């Protein structure tokens, strides 16, 4: 996964933003664990 093509003779997936693409790919491979989480926030002084 690259943001710009490299001059190498290997398969490459060119994406506009590798950080976003890697996060999406990781979530898909892990079964999107954040979709099954309950998050609660408590604030105050």
PDB file with one MODEL, atoms N, CA, C and O in Angstrom:
MODEL        1
ATOM      1  N   UNK A   1       0.850  -1.148   0.000  1.00  0.00           N
ATOM      2  CA  UNK A   1       0.000   0.000   0.000  1.00  0.00           C
ATOM      3  C   UNK A   1       0.910   1.229   0.000  1.00  0.00           C
ATOM      4  O   UNK A   1       1.746   1.415   0.884  1.00  0.00           O
ATOM      5  N   UNK A   2       0.714   2.051  -1.019  1.00  0.00           N
ATOM      6  CA  UNK A   2       1.552   3.240  -1.188  1.00  0.00           C
ATOM      7  C   UNK A   2       0.681   4.428  -1.589  1.00  0.00           C
ATOM      8  O   UNK A   2      -0.415   4.257  -2.122  1.00  0.00           O
ATOM      9  N   UNK A   3       1.174   5.612  -1.329  1.00  0.00           N
ATOM     10  CA  UNK A   3       0.459   6.820  -1.733  1.00  0.00           C
ATOM     11  C   UNK A   3       0.876   7.284  -3.120  1.00  0.00           C
ATOM     12  O   UNK A   3       0.159   8.046  -3.768  1.00  0.00           O
ATOM     13  N   UNK A   4       2.024   6.828  -3.569  1.00  0.00           N
ATOM     14  CA  UNK A   4       2.457   7.117  -4.940  1.00  0.00           C
ATOM     15  C   UNK A   4       3.207   5.890  -5.449  1.00  0.00           C
ATOM     16  O   UNK A   4       3.901   5.227  -4.679  1.00  0.00           O
ATOM     17  N   UNK A   5       3.074   5.586  -6.722  1.00  0.00           N
ATOM     18  CA  UNK A   5       3.713   4.383  -7.270  1.00  0.00           C
ATOM     19  C   UNK A   5       5.232   4.404  -7.079  1.00  0.00           C
ATOM     20  O   UNK A   5       5.887   5.430  -7.260  1.00  0.00           O
ATOM     21  N   UNK A   6       5.768   3.243  -6.710  1.00  0.00           N
ATOM     22  CA  UNK A   6       7.208   3.087  -6.551  1.00  0.00           C
ATOM     23  C   UNK A   6       7.776   2.388  -7.773  1.00  0.00           C
ATOM     24  O   UNK A   6       7.085   1.600  -8.419  1.00  0.00           O
ATOM     25  N   UNK A   7       9.013   2.666  -8.090  1.00  0.00           N
ATOM     26  CA  UNK A   7       9.663   2.055  -9.250  1.00  0.00           C
ATOM     27  C   UNK A   7      10.217   0.681  -8.859  1.00  0.00           C
ATOM     28  O   UNK A   7      11.425   0.452  -8.903  1.00  0.00           O
ATOM     29  N   UNK A   8       9.318  -0.221  -8.479  1.00  0.00           N
ATOM     30  CA  UNK A   8       9.677  -1.576  -8.080  1.00  0.00           C
ATOM     31  C   UNK A   8       8.784  -2.560  -8.813  1.00  0.00           C
ATOM     32  O   UNK A   8       7.645  -2.242  -9.155  1.00  0.00           O
ATOM     33  N   UNK A   9       9.299  -3.745  -9.050  1.00  0.00           N
ATOM     34  CA  UNK A   9       8.535  -4.770  -9.751  1.00  0.00           C
ATOM     35  C   UNK A   9       7.805  -5.666  -8.744  1.00  0.00           C
ATOM     36  O   UNK A   9       8.033  -6.875  -8.696  1.00  0.00           O
ATOM     37  N   UNK A  10       6.934  -5.062  -7.950  1.00  0.00           N
ATOM     38  CA  UNK A  10       6.118  -5.778  -6.971  1.00  0.00           C
ATOM     39  C   UNK A  10       4.698  -5.219  -7.038  1.00  0.00           C
ATOM     40  O   UNK A  10       4.506  -4.067  -7.428  1.00  0.00           O
ATOM     41  N   UNK A  11       3.704  -6.022  -6.663  1.00  0.00           N
ATOM     42  CA  UNK A  11       2.334  -5.497  -6.656  1.00  0.00           C
ATOM     43  C   UNK A  11       2.207  -4.325  -5.685  1.00  0.00           C
ATOM     44  O   UNK A  11       2.786  -4.339  -4.598  1.00  0.00           O
ATOM     45  N   UNK A  12       1.450  -3.323  -6.086  1.00  0.00           N
ATOM     46  CA  UNK A  12       1.249  -2.136  -5.262  1.00  0.00           C
ATOM     47  C   UNK A  12      -0.214  -1.721  -5.313  1.00  0.00           C
ATOM     48  O   UNK A  12      -0.854  -1.781  -6.363  1.00  0.00           O
ATOM     49  N   UNK A  13      -0.724  -1.307  -4.187  1.00  0.00           N
ATOM     50  CA  UNK A  13      -2.060  -0.722  -4.113  1.00  0.00           C
ATOM     51  C   UNK A  13      -1.847   0.760  -3.833  1.00  0.00           C
ATOM     52  O   UNK A  13      -1.348   1.131  -2.771  1.00  0.00           O
ATOM     53  N   UNK A  14      -2.224   1.597  -4.779  1.00  0.00           N
ATOM     54  CA  UNK A  14      -2.026   3.039  -4.637  1.00  0.00           C
ATOM     55  C   UNK A  14      -3.304   3.644  -4.057  1.00  0.00           C
ATOM     56  O   UNK A  14      -4.389   3.482  -4.616  1.00  0.00           O
ATOM     57  N   UNK A  15      -3.162   4.342  -2.929  1.00  0.00           N
ATOM     58  CA  UNK A  15      -4.298   4.964  -2.250  1.00  0.00           C
ATOM     59  C   UNK A  15      -3.975   6.435  -1.987  1.00  0.00           C
ATOM     60  O   UNK A  15      -2.802   6.799  -1.912  1.00  0.00           O
ATOM     61  N   UNK A  16      -4.992   7.282  -1.848  1.00  0.00           N
ATOM     62  CA  UNK A  16      -4.727   8.698  -1.599  1.00  0.00           C
ATOM     63  C   UNK A  16      -4.162   8.969  -0.201  1.00  0.00           C
ATOM     64  O   UNK A  16      -3.367   9.893  -0.031  1.00  0.00           O
ATOM     65  N   UNK A  17      -4.562   8.178   0.802  1.00  0.00           N
ATOM     66  CA  UNK A  17      -4.082   8.378   2.175  1.00  0.00           C
ATOM     67  C   UNK A  17      -3.851   7.009   2.805  1.00  0.00           C
ATOM     68  O   UNK A  17      -4.808   6.317   3.154  1.00  0.00           O
ATOM     69  N   UNK A  18      -2.595   6.616   2.951  1.00  0.00           N
ATOM     70  CA  UNK A  18      -2.282   5.274   3.442  1.00  0.00           C
ATOM     71  C   UNK A  18      -2.680   5.079   4.904  1.00  0.00           C
ATOM     72  O   UNK A  18      -2.993   3.955   5.297  1.00  0.00           O
ATOM     73  N   UNK A  19      -2.680   6.118   5.713  1.00  0.00           N
ATOM     74  CA  UNK A  19      -3.083   5.970   7.122  1.00  0.00           C
ATOM     75  C   UNK A  19      -4.560   5.618   7.233  1.00  0.00           C
ATOM     76  O   UNK A  19      -4.940   4.737   8.004  1.00  0.00           O
ATOM     77  N   UNK A  20      -5.382   6.303   6.467  1.00  0.00           N
ATOM     78  CA  UNK A  20      -6.817   6.000   6.482  1.00  0.00           C
ATOM     79  C   UNK A  20      -7.062   4.611   5.910  1.00  0.00           C
ATOM     80  O   UNK A  20      -7.820   3.828   6.483  1.00  0.00           O
ATOM     81  N   UNK A  21      -6.427   4.301   4.789  1.00  0.00           N
ATOM     82  CA  UNK A  21      -6.620   3.004   4.150  1.00  0.00           C
ATOM     83  C   UNK A  21      -6.177   1.864   5.058  1.00  0.00           C
ATOM     84  O   UNK A  21      -6.853   0.838   5.126  1.00  0.00           O
ATOM     85  N   UNK A  22      -5.060   2.021   5.756  1.00  0.00           N
ATOM     86  CA  UNK A  22      -4.571   0.978   6.651  1.00  0.00           C
ATOM     87  C   UNK A  22      -5.533   0.768   7.822  1.00  0.00           C
ATOM     88  O   UNK A  22      -5.758  -0.368   8.241  1.00  0.00           O
ATOM     89  N   UNK A  23      -6.093   1.841   8.346  1.00  0.00           N
ATOM     90  CA  UNK A  23      -7.075   1.722   9.424  1.00  0.00           C
ATOM     91  C   UNK A  23      -8.326   0.991   8.979  1.00  0.00           C
ATOM     92  O   UNK A  23      -8.838   0.133   9.698  1.00  0.00           O
ATOM     93  N   UNK A  24      -8.818   1.326   7.797  1.00  0.00           N
ATOM     94  CA  UNK A  24     -10.006   0.656   7.261  1.00  0.00           C
ATOM     95  C   UNK A  24      -9.730  -0.815   6.980  1.00  0.00           C
ATOM     96  O   UNK A  24     -10.570  -1.672   7.255  1.00  0.00           O
ATOM     97  N   UNK A  25      -8.557  -1.104   6.435  1.00  0.00           N
ATOM     98  CA  UNK A  25      -8.192  -2.488   6.137  1.00  0.00           C
ATOM     99  C   UNK A  25      -8.061  -3.298   7.431  1.00  0.00           C
ATOM    100  O   UNK A  25      -8.529  -4.434   7.500  1.00  0.00           O
ATOM    101  N   UNK A  26      -7.435  -2.725   8.437  1.00  0.00           N
ATOM    102  CA  UNK A  26      -7.294  -3.420   9.714  1.00  0.00           C
ATOM    103  C   UNK A  26      -8.636  -3.701  10.366  1.00  0.00           C
ATOM    104  O   UNK A  26      -8.854  -4.788  10.899  1.00  0.00           O
ATOM    105  N   UNK A  27      -9.536  -2.729  10.326  1.00  0.00           N
ATOM    106  CA  UNK A  27     -10.872  -2.924  10.896  1.00  0.00           C
ATOM    107  C   UNK A  27     -11.625  -4.018  10.151  1.00  0.00           C
ATOM    108  O   UNK A  27     -12.314  -4.828  10.772  1.00  0.00           O
ATOM    109  N   UNK A  28     -11.502  -4.049   8.837  1.00  0.00           N
ATOM    110  CA  UNK A  28     -12.185  -5.074   8.046  1.00  0.00           C
ATOM    111  C   UNK A  28     -11.620  -6.462   8.341  1.00  0.00           C
ATOM    112  O   UNK A  28     -12.378  -7.426   8.452  1.00  0.00           O
ATOM    113  N   UNK A  29     -10.314  -6.573   8.466  1.00  0.00           N
ATOM    114  CA  UNK A  29      -9.695  -7.874   8.740  1.00  0.00           C
ATOM    115  C   UNK A  29      -9.999  -8.369  10.152  1.00  0.00           C
ATOM    116  O   UNK A  29     -10.065  -9.577  10.380  1.00  0.00           O
ATOM    117  N   UNK A  30     -10.185  -7.461  11.094  1.00  0.00           N
ATOM    118  CA  UNK A  30     -10.447  -7.836  12.485  1.00  0.00           C
ATOM    119  C   UNK A  30     -11.940  -7.980  12.774  1.00  0.00           C
ATOM    120  O   UNK A  30     -12.323  -8.246  13.913  1.00  0.00           O
ATOM    121  N   UNK A  31     -12.781  -7.809  11.764  1.00  0.00           N
ATOM    122  CA  UNK A  31     -14.221  -7.929  11.966  1.00  0.00           C
ATOM    123  C   UNK A  31     -14.851  -6.671  12.536  1.00  0.00           C
ATOM    124  O   UNK A  31     -15.913  -6.745  13.154  1.00  0.00           O
ATOM    125  N   UNK A  32     -14.227  -5.528  12.346  1.00  0.00           N
ATOM    126  CA  UNK A  32     -14.705  -4.219  12.800  1.00  0.00           C
ATOM    127  C   UNK A  32     -15.086  -4.240  14.283  1.00  0.00           C
ATOM    128  O   UNK A  32     -16.250  -4.024  14.623  1.00  0.00           O
ATOM    129  N   UNK A  33     -14.115  -4.497  15.169  1.00  0.00           N
ATOM    130  CA  UNK A  33     -14.418  -4.626  16.598  1.00  0.00           C
ATOM    131  C   UNK A  33     -15.035  -3.377  17.228  1.00  0.00           C
ATOM    132  O   UNK A  33     -15.781  -3.494  18.200  1.00  0.00           O
ATOM    133  N   UNK A  34     -14.745  -2.200  16.707  1.00  0.00           N
ATOM    134  CA  UNK A  34     -15.302  -0.981  17.305  1.00  0.00           C
ATOM    135  C   UNK A  34     -16.812  -0.889  17.107  1.00  0.00           C
ATOM    136  O   UNK A  34     -17.478  -0.150  17.831  1.00  0.00           O
ATOM    137  N   UNK A  35     -17.360  -1.614  16.153  1.00  0.00           N
ATOM    138  CA  UNK A  35     -18.804  -1.599  15.936  1.00  0.00           C
ATOM    139  C   UNK A  35     -19.544  -2.300  17.074  1.00  0.00           C
ATOM    140  O   UNK A  35     -20.744  -2.088  17.249  1.00  0.00           O
ATOM    141  N   UNK A  36     -18.844  -3.133  17.850  1.00  0.00           N
ATOM    142  CA  UNK A  36     -19.473  -3.911  18.919  1.00  0.00           C
ATOM    143  C   UNK A  36     -19.142  -3.366  20.312  1.00  0.00           C
ATOM    144  O   UNK A  36     -19.443  -4.009  21.318  1.00  0.00           O
ATOM    145  N   UNK A  37     -18.528  -2.190  20.370  1.00  0.00           N
ATOM    146  CA  UNK A  37     -18.132  -1.618  21.658  1.00  0.00           C
ATOM    147  C   UNK A  37     -19.155  -0.592  22.132  1.00  0.00           C
ATOM    148  O   UNK A  37     -19.709   0.168  21.337  1.00  0.00           O
ATOM    149  N   UNK A  38     -19.390  -0.585  23.419  1.00  0.00           N
ATOM    150  CA  UNK A  38     -20.213   0.446  24.024  1.00  0.00           C
ATOM    151  C   UNK A  38     -19.270   1.429  24.706  1.00  0.00           C
ATOM    152  O   UNK A  38     -18.424   1.038  25.511  1.00  0.00           O
ATOM    153  N   UNK A  39     -19.421   2.692  24.382  1.00  0.00           N
ATOM    154  CA  UNK A  39     -18.547   3.718  24.941  1.00  0.00           C
ATOM    155  C   UNK A  39     -19.393   4.685  25.761  1.00  0.00           C
ATOM    156  O   UNK A  39     -20.420   5.177  25.293  1.00  0.00           O
ATOM    157  N   UNK A  40     -18.955   4.949  26.981  1.00  0.00           N
ATOM    158  CA  UNK A  40     -19.651   5.873  27.866  1.00  0.00           C
ATOM    159  C   UNK A  40     -18.654   6.922  28.322  1.00  0.00           C
ATOM    160  O   UNK A  40     -17.535   6.592  28.716  1.00  0.00           O
ATOM    161  N   UNK A  41     -19.051   8.171  28.271  1.00  0.00           N
ATOM    162  CA  UNK A  41     -18.188   9.248  28.744  1.00  0.00           C
ATOM    163  C   UNK A  41     -18.858   9.995  29.890  1.00  0.00           C
ATOM    164  O   UNK A  41     -20.022  10.382  29.793  1.00  0.00           O
ATOM    165  N   UNK A  42     -18.124  10.193  30.964  1.00  0.00           N
ATOM    166  CA  UNK A  42     -18.637  10.939  32.110  1.00  0.00           C
ATOM    167  C   UNK A  42     -17.701  12.115  32.339  1.00  0.00           C
ATOM    168  O   UNK A  42     -16.495  11.939  32.514  1.00  0.00           O
ATOM    169  N   UNK A  43     -18.263  13.306  32.336  1.00  0.00           N
ATOM    170  CA  UNK A  43     -17.441  14.496  32.548  1.00  0.00           C
ATOM    171  C   UNK A  43     -17.981  15.279  33.735  1.00  0.00           C
ATOM    172  O   UNK A  43     -19.114  15.074  34.169  1.00  0.00           O
ATOM    173  N   UNK A  44     -17.190  16.136  34.227  1.00  0.00           N
ATOM    174  CA  UNK A  44     -17.627  16.974  35.338  1.00  0.00           C
ATOM    175  C   UNK A  44     -16.433  17.468  36.124  1.00  0.00           C
ATOM    176  O   UNK A  44     -15.283  17.155  35.814  1.00  0.00           O
ATOM    177  N   UNK A  45     -16.735  18.250  37.152  1.00  0.00           N
ATOM    178  CA  UNK A  45     -15.648  18.760  37.991  1.00  0.00           C
ATOM    179  C   UNK A  45     -15.760  18.219  39.392  1.00  0.00           C
ATOM    180  O   UNK A  45     -14.931  18.537  40.245  1.00  0.00           O
TER     181      UNK A  45
ENDMDL
END
